[in-house]
Amino acid sequence: MQKGNNRYYIKKDSRGLNGEVQMFIKKLGLENPQSDLMIKALTHPSYTFENPQCGLESNQRLEFLGDAVLDFVVGEYLYLTYPQKPEGELTKMRAAVVNETTLARNGKNIGLGRALFLGKGEQLTGGRQRPSIIADALEAVIGAIYLQYGFEKVRKFILDMMVPEINELDKGNYGDFKTMLQEKVQKNENDVSYRILNEAGPDHDKLFTAGVYIQGELKGTGTGRTKKEAEQQAAGLALDKWGGERS
């Protein structure tokens, strides 16, 4: 990349990265995008580490901003759309759609992974498909859109992605708590495991009690008619004890 007239210009490489970035911006439907903001949103820390001469800032600060904007927009939508639901249920719904899995899936759908600027090490180890990298970059893109186009534009961008996800939620079933817990413990480099602690009742009507362990310590128990249901309840309790916000 080279900088001129206060705008970043992307040099083509052997992958035709310039074309990928242009395609990505076009897919977003943005008019006259501010190049430095969008390129910053697409710049992974591994790229700036390996290319200090480029003078670019990584997308981490934009990710911080985008995360806050995303939480607010989804929270506002849920609050206005479901006036009958209490705070606890709204929190569960938000966590079920604002998480690494959902963000990564939506980022892949718009070709975000192909447009990223990554260090060689990240590229060689599959960074363009890594959910955590894509999810973080999508939050950075949200931050960039907010700064350039304002709240209404970024609100539409977010809700176009998230409303279908919200509509897919089954009534009273706000997500896979085991998956959410797994994502949370991975961020803290911890291990999670499950054990069936008890089985009661006849074979045709058993009641299972499951325990979830983090770093070998029991963090929650749950009961259910199947082992999976009991494990889900245990994971949900562990998330609640962790701090209430399942994200």
N, C-alpha and C positions, 0 to 999 in steps of 0.2 A: 504494500500500500504506500501511496505517497499523498502528501497533504498539500493543497494549494487553494488559494482564495477561500480559506476557512472551511473547506469541504474536503472529505476524504474520498479519494479515488482508488478503486480496487483494481489491482493488477491481476490479470489472468494468470493462473498457474496451470499445471498439467491436468488438473481436474476440471478446469473451466469454472473455477469458483465464482468468477465475476458473474457468469450467467446464472448460477444457482442463487446468488444473492438477489439479483434482479428479478428472478422468477418468484422468489419468496416475497419480496416487497410488493410485487404485482398481485400475488395471491391474497395479500392482506387487503387489497383495494384501497391503498393509501395514495393520496395525491401529493406530489411534491414532497416526498419524505425528506426530513433533515438527515443527511447522510451520516454525520458524525454521531448522532444519537442512535440510529439504527445499527450502525456498525459496532458501536460500543455494546449494544444489547446482544450482538452476535459474537462478541469476543470473549472466549473462555479464558480464565486465568492462566491456563497452560500455554496459551499463545503468547500472552504478554511476558510470561516468564522466559520463554525460549526466544522471544524477539524484543528485547528491551529497547532496541534502537527505533522501533516503530513509534514510540511515544504515545501509545494508546493506553487508555484505562480499561480494565476488564469490566465485565458486566455485573460485578458483584454489588455495586452501589445501586444500579438500576434494578437489580433483582430485589433488593431490600425495599425499594419504593414500590415496585410492582406487586410484591406480596401484600403490602398494606392496602393498596388500591383494590386488589382482587378480593381480599377479605371483606372490605367495606361494601363493594358493589354486590357481592353475593349475599352478604348479611342484610343489606337494605332490601334486596329483592325478596328474600325469604320473609323478612319482617312485614313487608307490605302485601305479599301474596298469601301468607298464611296467618291472618290475624288471630285465629283461634288456637294456634299452637303456642305452648309455653317456651320459655327460654331454653330449657334443656333439650327439647326436641329440635328446636331451630339449630342449636349447636351441633347436634348429631347430624342433621341434614347437611349443614355446611361442611362438616368434616368428611361426609361421604362423597362430596363432589369436589372439594378443594383439597386435593392430595396429590402426591407424586404420580400415582398411577393415572389419574384422570388428566393431569396436566401433560404428562408425557405422551399419552395417547392423542390428545388434541394437537400437541406440538408436531408429532409425526404426521398427522393428517394434513398439516399445512406445509410440510417439507422443511421444518425448522432444522432438523439434524444435518441435512445436506448443506445448509447455508452457513453453518457455524465456522468460526475461525478457531481451530484447535491446534495445540502443540502436536508435534510428530508422535510423541509417545501416546497421547490420547487417541490419535487417529489410528495407530497401529493396534490398539487394544479395544477397538470398537466403540470409541467415545461418541460417534455420531448416532449410535443407536442406544446409548446408555440412558435409561429413564431419568436418573437424577440430573444429568447434564441438560437434557431437553427440557425437563420441568423447570429448572432454574432459569434457563434461557428464555422460556416463555414468560416467566414473571418479569424478566428484564425487558422483554419486548413490550409488555403491558406498561411498564414504567416509562419507556420511551414514547409510546403512543400518548400516554397521559401528558407528558411534558410538552409534546409538540402540538397535539390536537385538542387537549382539554378533556374535561370529565365526561361530557356527553358522548364523545367519540369512543373513548376507552370503555365506557359503560356498555355501549352497543357491542363492541368487540368481545367483551367478556360474556355478556348475556347470550350472544349468538352461540357461544360455545357451551355455556353452563346450563341454560334453561332446558335444552334437551336432556342433559344429564339429570337434572332435578326431576323432570317429568318421568324419567325411567324408574325413579325410586318407588318401590312397593310401599303401600300404606303401612306405616309403623315399622318398616324395615329399612333402616337408614345406612345400610352398608355392611361390608364385611369387616367386622371388628378384628378378626385375626390378621387380615391383611394390613389394616391401619396400625395395629400394635407392632407388627413385624417391621413396617416402615419406620415407626418411631424408635424402636430399639436399635435398628440398624444405624440411625443417625447418631446414636450414642455408643456405637460399636459394642453393643451387648448381645447376648444370646437369649432366645426365647424357646421354651419347650412346653409340652402339655402332657399330663398324666391323668388317666382315669382313676379316681380315688375310691369310687364306690359304685356298685351296681345293686339295685334293689328291685324287687317285684318279679313276677313270672316272666318267662321268655317273651310272651306276646305283649307284655305291657311293662317293660323295664324302665327304670328311671336311673339315669347316669349322672354322676357327679364328677366334674373335671376340675383340675387345678392347672393354672398357668404359672410357669416359673421363669423368672428373669435372672440370669446369672446364678441359677440354682436356688433362688429364693422365691417362695410361694407369694404371688402378688394378687391372686384372685381365684375364686371358685365359682362354678356355675352348674346348674342342673338342667337336664333336658331329656326328652324321650329318645334322642339319638346322641351318640358321642359327639358328633359335629355340633349339634345344638348346644350341648353342655359346654364345649370348648369356646363357642362364640360368646356365650354368656360370661364365661370366665374372662375372656379377652376384653369384653365391654366393661366389666367391673375394674379390671386392671387399668384401663384407660381413664376411667372416672377417678380412680385413686391417684393417678399420675398427675392430674391437674385439671381435669374437667374438660379440656378442649381436645377432641379427638382429631388431631391433625398432625 
